[in-house]
Amino acid sequence: MGFEGETWYVRAAPDAGEGVEEAEAGAEVGEILIDEADFPWLSGRFRAGPAFDAVQDLFARELALVERDDEGHWEEWETVYAEIERRVRLVSPDGPVAEFLLHIEGERAWFRWSDEPFQRERTGD
């Protein structure tokens, strides 16, 4: 597939709020060198940037929640992932993507993305 060899970027969001003092908006959280494309997922080697420390714990917590299988963990995951979405942006070689699901563990990252916002189930209506 055409994605292998590309570099994607994770940047601090303009409205990142907490942690911006360490990572100004647009600061490099990290980069992902794509080495595997298994549509819709891309994965690759993650190189942490200077702003990664401000969000590293969020990514660790997000993965721990994905691996849990107890009642209510998905609601907690949604809260943690909403914070990730608020604090970082995923940027393709062509520019920022509209929406993404990104996991980072050590020197590996894997994600899927969309140029349009994901369809979400509506609850409570």
Residue pairs with C-beta under 8 A, 6 or more apart in sequence:
1 37
1 39
2 37
3 34
3 37
3 42
4 34
4 35
4 36
4 37
5 33
5 34
5 35
6 33
6 34
6 92
6 93
7 31
7 32
7 33
7 34
7 93
8 31
8 32
8 34
8 42
8 44
8 90
8 91
8 92
8 93
8 111
9 28
9 29
9 30
9 31
9 32
9 90
9 91
10 28
10 29
10 30
10 31
10 32
10 49
10 88
10 89
10 90
10 91
10 102
10 104
10 109
11 26
11 27
11 28
11 29
11 51
11 88
11 89
11 91
12 19
12 20
12 23
12 24
12 25
12 26
12 27
12 28
12 29
12 51
12 54
12 87
12 88
12 89
13 25
13 86
13 87
13 88
13 89
14 25
14 26
15 25
15 86
16 23
16 25
16 54
16 86
16 87
16 88
17 86
17 87
18 87
19 51
19 54
19 55
19 87
20 54
22 51
22 53
22 54
23 29
23 50
23 51
23 53
23 54
23 55
24 51
27 49
27 50
27 51
28 49
28 50
28 51
29 48
29 49
29 51
29 52
29 54
29 55
29 88
30 46
30 47
30 48
30 49
30 52
30 104
30 109
31 46
31 47
31 49
32 42
32 44
32 45
32 46
32 47
32 109
32 111
33 44
33 45
33 47
34 42
34 43
34 44
35 43
35 44
35 45
36 42
36 43
36 44
40 112
41 110
41 111
41 112
42 110
42 111
42 112
42 113
43 108
43 109
43 110
43 111
44 108
44 109
44 110
45 107
45 108
45 109
46 104
46 106
46 107
46 108
46 109
47 107
48 56
54 87
55 84
55 87
55 88
58 80
58 83
58 84
58 87
59 84
59 102
59 103
59 104
59 105
60 105
61 80
62 77
62 80
62 81
62 84
62 103
63 103
63 104
63 105
65 73
65 74
65 76
65 77
65 80
66 77
66 103
81 101
84 102
85 99
85 100
88 102
89 96
90 96
90 97
90 100
90 102
90 111
90 113
91 97
92 113
97 113
97 114
97 115
98 113
98 114
98 115
98 116
98 117
99 113
99 114
99 116
99 117
99 118
100 111
100 112
100 113
100 114
101 111
101 112
101 113
101 118
102 109
102 110
102 111
103 109
103 110
103 111
